[in-house]
Amino acid sequence: MIKLLDPEERKITLSLLGYPENSIGRLMTPDYVYVYPWNTIEEVFATIRKYGKDSETINVIYIINEKGELLDDIRISDFILNAPDKKVSDLMDERFISLNANDDQETAEIFKMNNRVALPVISQSNELLGIVTIDDILWVASEEFSEDMQKMGGTSALEEPYLDVPILNCIKKE
């Protein structure tokens, strides 16, 4: 199936598959909007208009340096409420929450505690690699919950959602 992808998608897929199973790196998407501290708010909006359609979410914009290191994340409302000639660096407080690409997928609490719909994913060297959205995390939580319930019911875990499994396969799993 990887051969059927266009070259850019193949590169992204292969890089995501390089992360450990059940890690955040496997869930992240490289589709996000980033800007630089020296950009003006007017330039930020131009960037959003140019790349926002392909982005997973645009409610938070990520600020990186020339090395690709994450410096901050700023909500879109902060850009909207400021003058177009103001610099991004003037809005930065450098307080952000991020996930490491090798972290375990079960991180729903971080989203809940911080009221976020997406969080940045960074490498060991703080390079911004992608973002993970709450819907991806909720999908993982649902899968884990189903597996835990199956184990509590005295059956081995099913490989697909409980309601999609034929009854004979359920009986065989006991």
C-alpha positions as a printed Julia matrix, in Angstrom:
174×3 Matrix{Float64}:
   0.0     0.0    0.0
   2.89    2.36   0.71
   3.93    2.08  -2.95
   0.53    3.51  -3.98
   1.17    6.78  -2.12
   2.62    9.77  -3.91
   6.24   10.57  -2.96
   5.39   13.24  -0.38
   2.78   11.05   1.35
   5.18    8.09   1.27
   7.87   10.16   3.01
   5.43   11.25   5.72
   4.05    7.71   6.2
   7.48    6.15   6.49
   8.62    8.76   8.99
   5.53    8.18  11.12
   6.02    4.43  11.02
   9.51    4.86  12.48
   8.06    5.62  15.91
   7.38    2.9   18.49
   4.0     1.19  18.4
   1.46    2.93  20.68
   3.5     6.14  20.68
   2.32    9.68  20.0
   4.57    9.7   16.92
   2.26    7.18  15.28
  -0.78    9.42  15.85
   0.61   12.81  14.92
  -0.09   14.64  11.73
   2.47   16.89  10.06
  -0.34   19.18   8.86
  -0.18   22.32  11.02
   0.45   26.03  10.6
   3.65   27.55  11.94
   5.15   31.03  11.86
   8.29   32.75  13.12
   8.71   35.24  16.0
   9.72   38.02  13.61
   6.5    37.72  11.54
   3.84   40.38  11.9
   0.25   39.45  12.62
  -0.6    40.47   9.06
   1.98   37.92   7.82
   0.5    35.31  10.16
  -2.91   35.74   8.54
  -1.34   35.46   5.08
   0.3    32.19   6.18
  -2.99   30.9    7.58
  -4.78   31.73   4.33
  -2.05   29.98   2.34
  -1.6    26.8    4.42
  -4.64   26.66   6.68
  -6.81   24.65   4.27
  -4.39   21.72   4.48
  -3.97   21.97   8.23
  -5.63   19.66  10.75
  -6.65   22.64  12.89
  -5.93   26.35  12.87
  -7.18   27.37  16.3
  -3.57   27.34  17.55
  -0.58   28.58  15.55
   2.88   27.25  16.38
   5.92   29.49  16.62
   9.28   28.01  15.63
  12.81   29.3   15.11
  14.97   28.81  12.01
  16.08   25.38  13.33
  12.47   24.21  13.54
  12.45   24.21  17.35
   9.14   24.94  19.03
   9.19   28.27  20.87
   5.52   28.8   21.67
   1.95   28.21  20.57
  -0.58   31.0   20.33
  -4.34   30.77  20.0
  -5.83   32.34  16.9
  -7.96   34.65  19.04
  -4.78   36.37  20.29
  -3.84   37.18  16.7
  -7.34   38.4   15.86
  -7.44   40.76  18.83
  -4.13   42.52  18.06
  -2.98   45.08  15.5
  -1.75   43.79  12.1
   1.68   45.44  12.48
   2.42   43.82  15.87
   5.15   41.16  15.9
   4.49   37.56  16.95
   7.32   37.88  19.48
   5.26   40.53  21.3
   2.53   37.94  21.96
   4.82   35.11  23.02
   5.0    33.99  26.64
   6.99   30.79  25.88
   4.68   28.75  28.12
   3.4    25.82  26.14
   2.6    22.18  26.66
   3.97   19.63  24.22
   4.16   15.9   23.81
   7.24   13.92  22.9
   6.95   11.72  19.81
   7.96    8.69  21.91
   5.35    9.31  24.65
   2.61    6.74  25.1
  -0.65    7.34  23.21
  -2.74    7.35  26.39
  -2.5    11.1   27.08
  -6.15   12.17  27.21
  -5.65   13.71  30.66
  -3.19   16.27  29.3
  -5.8    17.5   26.81
  -8.49   17.59  29.48
  -6.37   19.42  32.07
  -5.28   22.07  29.57
  -8.53   22.49  27.62
  -6.84   21.85  24.26
  -8.04   20.32  21.0
  -4.51   19.82  19.67
  -1.02   19.62  21.16
   2.35   19.94  19.45
   4.61   16.89  19.17
   8.34   17.46  19.52
  11.53   15.46  19.2
  14.13   15.0   21.94
  15.83   18.14  20.62
  12.59   20.21  20.79
  12.04   20.18  17.01
   8.37   20.53  16.1
   7.4    17.32  14.27
   3.62   17.54  14.13
   0.46   17.81  16.18
  -1.94   15.37  17.8
  -5.62   16.23  17.98
  -8.08   15.29  20.7
 -10.14   13.18  18.29
  -7.11   10.93  17.69
  -6.55   10.61  21.44
 -10.23    9.85  22.06
 -10.1     7.12  19.41
  -7.15    5.54  21.23
  -8.95    5.84  24.57
 -12.02    4.14  23.09
  -9.91    1.29  21.71
  -8.14    0.85  25.06
 -11.46    0.91  26.93
 -12.9    -1.78  24.63
  -9.84   -3.95  25.16
 -10.0    -3.5   28.94
 -13.7    -4.39  29.02
 -13.1    -7.53  26.98
 -10.36   -8.6   29.38
 -12.6    -7.93  32.39
 -15.32  -10.05  30.78
 -12.97  -13.0   30.72
 -12.3   -12.98  26.99
  -9.15  -12.15  25.12
  -9.13   -8.81  23.34
 -10.72   -8.61  19.91
  -8.84   -7.12  16.99
 -11.78   -4.92  15.91
 -14.7    -3.12  17.57
 -16.95   -5.45  19.54
 -20.08   -4.69  17.52
 -18.3    -5.41  14.22
 -17.16   -8.92  15.19
 -19.28  -11.89  14.04
 -20.84  -13.8   16.96
 -18.92  -17.01  16.2
 -15.61  -15.14  16.5
 -16.72  -13.79  19.89
 -17.44  -17.32  21.11
 -14.06  -18.56  19.87
 -12.28  -15.82  21.83
 -13.6   -17.02  25.22
